[in-house]
Amino acid sequence: MMRVHFGGRIFELGPVSDEVREKIMTEKNLETLKKWHKLVAKAESMEEFLKAM
């Protein structure tokens, strides 16, 4: 389950595939991780987040 804390709120978008989990966990670029963090907080669904990612 993708659960993100952002601005004092918790966002849940649904299950995360092993492939996406691996991509996130192995990302080393802090700017990319910050971008993804903002994207997931704005996304209405996991599909929307993955498209923007």
N, CA, C and O atoms as a MOPAC input file, in Angstrom:
PM7 MOZYME 1SCF
protein

 N      0.85200 1    -1.17300 1     0.00000 1
 C      0.00000 1     0.00000 1     0.00000 1
 C      0.89600 1     1.23400 1     0.00000 1
 O      1.77500 1     1.36400 1     0.85200 1
 N      0.68000 1     2.12800 1    -0.94100 1
 C      1.43400 1     3.38400 1    -0.99200 1
 C      0.78600 1     4.33100 1    -0.00100 1
 O     -0.36100 1     4.74100 1    -0.18000 1
 N      1.51400 1     4.67500 1     1.03600 1
 C      1.03900 1     5.59900 1     2.06300 1
 C      2.09400 1     6.68700 1     2.20700 1
 O      3.25800 1     6.39700 1     2.48400 1
 N      1.68700 1     7.94000 1     2.01900 1
 C      2.62700 1     9.05700 1     2.02000 1
 C      2.16300 1    10.11600 1     3.02100 1
 O      0.98400 1    10.46700 1     3.06300 1
 N      3.08500 1    10.61000 1     3.80900 1
 C      2.82200 1    11.71700 1     4.72800 1
 C      3.29000 1    12.99300 1     4.03900 1
 O      4.44200 1    13.08800 1     3.61700 1
 N      2.40400 1    13.96500 1     3.92700 1
 C      2.74200 1    15.21000 1     3.24600 1
 C      1.91100 1    16.32600 1     3.84800 1
 O      0.68200 1    16.24600 1     3.86800 1
 N      2.56000 1    17.34900 1     4.33200 1
 C      1.83000 1    18.49400 1     4.89000 1
 C      0.91700 1    18.12500 1     6.03000 1
 O     -0.16600 1    18.69300 1     6.16600 1
 N      1.33600 1    17.17600 1     6.85600 1
 C      0.53100 1    16.76800 1     7.99600 1
 C     -0.63500 1    15.85000 1     7.64800 1
 O     -1.43600 1    15.51200 1     8.51900 1
 N     -0.73700 1    15.44700 1     6.39600 1
 C     -1.81700 1    14.54800 1     5.96300 1
 C     -1.23200 1    13.22600 1     5.49300 1
 O     -0.05900 1    13.14900 1     5.12800 1
 N     -2.05700 1    12.18900 1     5.50400 1
 C     -1.64600 1    10.87400 1     5.01500 1
 C     -2.44900 1    10.56700 1     3.75400 1
 O     -3.67400 1    10.68000 1     3.73900 1
 N     -1.73500 1    10.17800 1     2.69800 1
 C     -2.37000 1     9.83600 1     1.42700 1
 C     -2.16900 1     8.34800 1     1.16200 1
 O     -1.06600 1     7.82900 1     1.33300 1
 N     -3.22000 1     7.66600 1     0.75000 1
 C     -3.13500 1     6.26400 1     0.35800 1
 C     -3.62400 1     6.13200 1    -1.06800 1
 O     -4.72500 1     6.56700 1    -1.40300 1
 N     -2.78600 1     5.52100 1    -1.91500 1
 C     -3.15600 1     5.36900 1    -3.32100 1
 C     -3.42200 1     3.93200 1    -3.72200 1
 O     -3.95500 1     3.68700 1    -4.80500 1
 N     -3.07000 1     2.99300 1    -2.89500 1
 C     -3.31400 1     1.59900 1    -3.23800 1
 C     -2.04600 1     0.78400 1    -3.26600 1
 O     -0.97700 1     1.26900 1    -2.89600 1
 N     -2.16300 1    -0.45000 1    -3.70200 1
 C     -1.01400 1    -1.36500 1    -3.70600 1
 C      0.08700 1    -0.89900 1    -4.65900 1
 O     -0.17700 1    -0.27500 1    -5.68600 1
 N      1.31200 1    -1.21700 1    -4.29200 1
 C      2.48400 1    -0.86400 1    -5.09000 1
 C      3.10200 1    -2.14300 1    -5.62800 1
 O      3.35200 1    -3.08200 1    -4.87300 1
 N      3.35100 1    -2.18300 1    -6.93400 1
 C      3.96900 1    -3.37000 1    -7.53300 1
 C      5.41600 1    -3.48700 1    -7.06100 1
 O      6.02300 1    -2.50800 1    -6.62700 1
 N      5.94800 1    -4.68200 1    -7.15000 1
 C      7.34800 1    -4.90100 1    -6.78800 1
 C      8.27100 1    -4.05500 1    -7.64800 1
 O      9.28500 1    -3.54900 1    -7.16600 1
 N      7.92300 1    -3.89900 1    -8.92200 1
 C      8.73000 1    -3.10900 1    -9.86100 1
 C      8.79700 1    -1.64500 1    -9.43400 1
 O      9.87300 1    -1.04800 1    -9.43300 1
 N      7.65500 1    -1.06600 1    -9.07300 1
 C      7.61900 1     0.33300 1    -8.64900 1
 C      8.33300 1     0.49300 1    -7.30500 1
 O      9.08800 1     1.44600 1    -7.10900 1
 N      8.09700 1    -0.42500 1    -6.39700 1
 C      8.76500 1    -0.38800 1    -5.09300 1
 C     10.28400 1    -0.40200 1    -5.27800 1
 O     10.99600 1     0.36400 1    -4.62800 1
 N     10.77200 1    -1.25900 1    -6.15000 1
 C     12.20800 1    -1.36300 1    -6.41700 1
 C     12.73800 1    -0.05800 1    -7.01300 1
 O     13.81500 1     0.40400 1    -6.63600 1
 N     11.98700 1     0.53300 1    -7.93800 1
 C     12.40200 1     1.78600 1    -8.56900 1
 C     12.53800 1     2.89700 1    -7.52500 1
 O     13.50800 1     3.65600 1    -7.54100 1
 N     11.57400 1     2.98500 1    -6.63100 1
 C     11.60200 1     4.01000 1    -5.58800 1
 C     12.73500 1     3.75100 1    -4.59800 1
 O     13.46700 1     4.67300 1    -4.24000 1
 N     12.88200 1     2.52200 1    -4.15900 1
 C     13.87100 1     2.19200 1    -3.13900 1
 C     15.31500 1     2.32300 1    -3.63400 1
 O     16.22700 1     2.54000 1    -2.83700 1
 N     15.52000 1     2.19300 1    -4.93900 1
 C     16.88600 1     2.26700 1    -5.46000 1
 C     17.24100 1     3.63600 1    -6.03800 1
 O     18.38100 1     3.86900 1    -6.43900 1
 N     16.25900 1     4.54200 1    -6.07900 1
 C     16.53800 1     5.88600 1    -6.60000 1
 C     17.48400 1     6.62400 1    -5.65300 1
 O     17.23700 1     6.68900 1    -4.44900 1
 N     18.54200 1     7.16800 1    -6.18700 1
 C     19.55800 1     7.84800 1    -5.38300 1
 C     19.47900 1     9.37700 1    -5.50200 1
 O     20.01300 1    10.09400 1    -4.65600 1
 N     18.81500 1     9.87000 1    -6.54800 1
 C     18.73700 1    11.30900 1    -6.79900 1
 C     17.67700 1    11.94200 1    -5.89500 1
 O     16.48500 1    11.66300 1    -6.02400 1
 N     18.12900 1    12.79100 1    -4.98600 1
 C     17.22700 1    13.41800 1    -4.03000 1
 C     16.17000 1    14.28900 1    -4.71400 1
 O     15.02400 1    14.32900 1    -4.26800 1
 N     16.53900 1    14.97700 1    -5.77600 1
 C     15.56900 1    15.82400 1    -6.48700 1
 C     14.45500 1    14.98400 1    -7.11600 1
 O     13.29100 1    15.38500 1    -7.10700 1
 N     14.80900 1    13.83700 1    -7.65300 1
 C     13.80500 1    12.92800 1    -8.21600 1
 C     12.87300 1    12.43500 1    -7.12000 1
 O     11.65800 1    12.39100 1    -7.31700 1
 N     13.41800 1    12.06800 1    -5.97800 1
 C     12.58700 1    11.59300 1    -4.86000 1
 C     11.65600 1    12.69700 1    -4.35600 1
 O     10.49900 1    12.42700 1    -4.03200 1
 N     12.13800 1    13.91400 1    -4.28900 1
 C     11.29300 1    15.04400 1    -3.88100 1
 C     10.15600 1    15.25400 1    -4.87600 1
 O      9.01700 1    15.51100 1    -4.48500 1
 N     10.47400 1    15.14100 1    -6.16400 1
 C      9.46200 1    15.29400 1    -7.21200 1
 C      8.38300 1    14.22700 1    -7.05900 1
 O      7.19100 1    14.52900 1    -7.11100 1
 N      8.80700 1    12.97500 1    -6.87100 1
 C      7.84500 1    11.88500 1    -6.71200 1
 C      6.98700 1    12.08600 1    -5.47400 1
 O      5.79300 1    11.78900 1    -5.49500 1
 N      7.57900 1    12.58600 1    -4.39700 1
 C      6.84200 1    12.82300 1    -3.15800 1
 C      5.72200 1    13.82900 1    -3.39100 1
 O      4.60200 1    13.63100 1    -2.92100 1
 N      6.01700 1    14.90500 1    -4.11400 1
 C      4.99300 1    15.90200 1    -4.43000 1
 C      3.93600 1    15.33500 1    -5.37100 1
 O      2.74700 1    15.61300 1    -5.22000 1
 N      4.37600 1    14.53800 1    -6.34100 1
 C      3.43100 1    13.94100 1    -7.29600 1
 C      2.44000 1    13.01400 1    -6.60500 1
 O      1.24100 1    13.05900 1    -6.88100 1
 N      2.94000 1    12.18500 1    -5.71500 1
 C      2.05300 1    11.22300 1    -5.05700 1
 C      1.04300 1    11.93500 1    -4.16100 1
 O     -0.07800 1    11.45600 1    -3.99300 1
 N      1.42900 1    13.07500 1    -3.58400 1
 C      0.50300 1    13.82400 1    -2.73700 1
 C     -0.61800 1    14.45500 1    -3.55800 1
 O     -1.71600 1    14.67200 1    -3.04500 1
 N     -0.35000 1    14.75000 1    -4.82800 1
 C     -1.34600 1    15.38100 1    -5.69600 1
 C     -2.17800 1    14.38400 1    -6.49400 1
 O     -3.26200 1    14.71800 1    -6.97200 1
 N     -1.67800 1    13.17200 1    -6.63600 1
 C     -2.34200 1    12.17300 1    -7.48600 1
 C     -3.65800 1    11.68800 1    -6.86900 1
 O     -3.78100 1    11.54800 1    -5.65200 1
 N     -4.61400 1    11.44200 1    -7.72500 1
 C     -5.91600 1    10.90600 1    -7.30000 1
 C     -5.91300 1     9.37700 1    -7.25200 1
 O     -6.76300 1     8.76400 1    -6.60600 1
 N     -4.94100 1     8.76800 1    -7.94700 1
 C     -4.88200 1     7.30900 1    -8.01600 1
 C     -3.43800 1     6.87100 1    -8.25700 1
 O     -2.58300 1     7.67900 1    -8.61900 1
 N     -3.18600 1     5.59200 1    -8.05200 1
 C     -1.85800 1     5.04400 1    -8.31500 1
 C     -1.52700 1     5.18000 1    -9.79800 1
 O     -0.38600 1     5.47400 1   -10.15400 1
 N     -2.51300 1     4.96800 1   -10.66000 1
 C     -2.29800 1     5.07700 1   -12.09900 1
 C     -1.85200 1     6.48800 1   -12.47800 1
 O     -0.94100 1     6.66200 1   -13.28700 1
 N     -2.49300 1     7.48400 1   -11.89300 1
 C     -2.12900 1     8.87500 1   -12.17600 1
 C     -0.68500 1     9.15100 1   -11.72000 1
 O      0.07700 1     9.81100 1   -12.42700 1
 N     -0.32200 1     8.64900 1   -10.55300 1
 C      1.03500 1     8.82900 1   -10.04900 1
 C      2.04600 1     8.16600 1   -10.99400 1
 O      3.06600 1     8.76700 1   -11.33000 1
 N      1.76800 1     6.94300 1   -11.41800 1
 C      2.70200 1     6.21600 1   -12.27400 1
 C      2.89000 1     6.90500 1   -13.62500 1
 O      3.99600 1     6.91800 1   -14.16500 1
 N      1.83200 1     7.46800 1   -14.16400 1
 C      1.93500 1     8.19500 1   -15.43700 1
 C      2.81300 1     9.43000 1   -15.28700 1
 O      3.59100 1     9.75200 1   -16.18600 1
 N      2.69600 1    10.11700 1   -14.16600 1
 C      3.46500 1    11.33700 1   -13.92300 1
 C      4.90800 1    11.04900 1   -13.51700 1
 O      5.79000 1    11.89400 1   -13.66200 1
 N      5.12200 1     9.87800 1   -13.02300 1
 C      6.43600 1     9.48800 1   -12.52700 1
 C      7.41000 1     9.41400 1   -13.66100 1
 O      8.58100 1     9.09900 1   -13.45000 1

